[in-house]
Amino acid sequence: MSLRRKAPMTTSRKGDLTILDSIGSDDAIEILRRLAESGGELACAVEAAVTELLTRVDVDQRAAEILADPGLLAVEDPWDRAGPRRDGHADPVDVADEMFEDGSRMVRARETT
């Protein structure tokens, strides 16, 4: 007869600690990696959860971060970059949108370093 410990509950009332509260971020990543490598529905669920988390963006916060950094955007830049080009005409609104995207990528890159 094998002795098996009853696994602690992973859900609890507010304020109570669970087994998930007792692991660190490195352990959590290792567990997710193992689950993802196991294949099947669970691996798909892990991938979907990670994708949803990584694609969640607070647009207002992102805009505030970009606008707060005076080195990222200058009001004159869209006007300077707009106008006739070899491949057609660049509208100032389109140029501003491209610049905002570039600024957003720069902010994301800073967050990951």
Buried (B, 14 or more C-beta within 10 A) or exposed (E): EEEEEEEEEEEEEEEEEEEEEEEEEEEEEEEBEEBBEEEEEEBEEBEEEEEEEEEEEEEEEBBEBBEEEEEBBEEEBBEEBBEEEEEEEBEBEEBBEEBBEEBBEBBEEEEEE
